[in-house]
Amino acid sequence: MRPEKINVQEFYNRFGWQKTPDGLFKDTVAWVDLRPLLLPYYRRVRNRAKAFFKKKGDFFLDAGSGGISYPEYLEYAQGFSKQVCVDLSMVGLKEARDKLGERGLYILGDMTLLPFRDEVFDAFACNHALYHVPADEQLQALRELYRTLKAEATGVITYTWPFSPISDWIPMKNKSRLFGLVKKIFFSKTESGPVLVEEIPPLYGHPHPPSWFRQVLDEVKIPYTMRVAQLIDPVFSRALIRENVWGRLLLGLLAFLEDWFPRWLSEKGRYPFIILKKQSTDKTDS
Ligand SMILES: C[S@@+](CC[C@H](N)C(=O)[O-])C[C@H]1O[C@@H](n2cnc3c(N)ncnc32)[C@H](O)[C@@H]1O
């Protein structure tokens, strides 16, 4: 196996899908701003993806399922006979099995080489996993996800953009005195939420920009659309969202913008949905 994949596998087996004394995945505590104020906003983001999937079917593929971090991810596949979890991490798959039991099928495998025949899945989700695939194999993973999708079915990839005009100005502004003053006036100090006491081990990730997706998906003729999933990341929320009326207003505004301008904001936020819809064989051939 390639060193990047060994790194990802070991990270998730030894760290990411291990739990803190509070019973939270270390992966979640490491990368998510877990303050209670943000939970309704995150739920709204995750529930948004549901609208793209069929309501029911036979097989739902969860590519890079890991331990299935959030209950909303289980809801995506509720109307399906089986949720098929594929992951490089055995520890993650065991956690998934604890949640899904008999409703799940668990495959220790690589999404760049899916051990399934063509057109078996009625839907797939690939949440925050594709950017952990080696940069030069991500197209292969997209082809596999598309190959195994049934005609007229839809799959959703939740990805991260390497640059977000909304979130990426925060680290720069954080250093400015004016920004510090504005923060002091409008945003009182707040609790940080659960934090890890240990250091986060290195983890391979390579997010491609939107232009890469446009180019490669057009080249291989995979039909896709992009929508915003979440405008902000933890750097933004930790810097600007406080547990007060201003914080709530800002989150409400962000959620409103995401709901009403999903296409326009698809390349401006931190996390997009990349949606693949398989054309029926008739349409592809004509
Ligand atoms: C950030 S976690 C996301 C887990 C889950 N989808 C979620 O959002 O809660 C990334 C997961 O992708 C898995 N992964 C990374 N590369 C993979 C690959 N090539 N094939 C299958 N799984 C992979 C990792 O092992 C890890 O469990």
PDBQT file of the ligand as one rigid body, heavy atoms in Angstrom, charges set to zero:
ROOT
HETATM    1  C1  LIG A 301     -12.330  12.231   8.104  1.00  0.00    +0.000 C 
HETATM    2  S1  LIG A 301     -12.775  10.543   8.202  1.00  0.00    +0.000 S 
HETATM    3  C2  LIG A 301     -14.493  10.649   7.733  1.00  0.00    +0.000 C 
HETATM    4  C3  LIG A 301     -15.309   9.527   8.249  1.00  0.00    +0.000 C 
HETATM    5  C4  LIG A 301     -16.824   9.636   8.022  1.00  0.00    +0.000 C 
HETATM    6  N1  LIG A 301     -17.153   9.647   6.615  1.00  0.00    +0.000 N 
HETATM    7  C5  LIG A 301     -17.366  10.861   8.711  1.00  0.00    +0.000 C 
HETATM    8  O1  LIG A 301     -17.482  11.916   8.043  1.00  0.00    +0.000 OA
HETATM    9  O2  LIG A 301     -17.651  10.750   9.887  1.00  0.00    +0.000 OA
HETATM   10  C6  LIG A 301     -12.018   9.864   6.749  1.00  0.00    +0.000 C 
HETATM   11  C7  LIG A 301     -12.191   8.356   6.607  1.00  0.00    +0.000 C 
HETATM   12  O3  LIG A 301     -11.862   8.000   5.261  1.00  0.00    +0.000 OA
HETATM   13  C8  LIG A 301     -11.153   6.781   5.280  1.00  0.00    +0.000 C 
HETATM   14  N2  LIG A 301     -10.370   6.667   4.045  1.00  0.00    +0.000 N 
HETATM   15  C9  LIG A 301      -9.365   7.474   3.628  1.00  0.00    +0.000 A 
HETATM   16  N3  LIG A 301      -8.887   7.040   2.453  1.00  0.00    +0.000 NA
HETATM   17  C10 LIG A 301      -9.622   5.960   2.104  1.00  0.00    +0.000 A 
HETATM   18  C11 LIG A 301      -9.611   5.072   0.991  1.00  0.00    +0.000 A 
HETATM   19  N4  LIG A 301      -8.737   5.206  -0.003  1.00  0.00    +0.000 N 
HETATM   20  N5  LIG A 301     -10.531   4.076   0.952  1.00  0.00    +0.000 NA
HETATM   21  C12 LIG A 301     -11.422   3.911   1.964  1.00  0.00    +0.000 A 
HETATM   22  N6  LIG A 301     -11.461   4.702   3.046  1.00  0.00    +0.000 NA
HETATM   23  C13 LIG A 301     -10.576   5.709   3.125  1.00  0.00    +0.000 A 
HETATM   24  C14 LIG A 301     -10.305   6.881   6.537  1.00  0.00    +0.000 C 
HETATM   25  O4  LIG A 301      -9.832   5.632   6.963  1.00  0.00    +0.000 OA
HETATM   26  C15 LIG A 301     -11.293   7.536   7.514  1.00  0.00    +0.000 C 
HETATM   27  O5  LIG A 301     -12.021   6.576   8.219  1.00  0.00    +0.000 OA
ENDROOT
TORSDOF 0
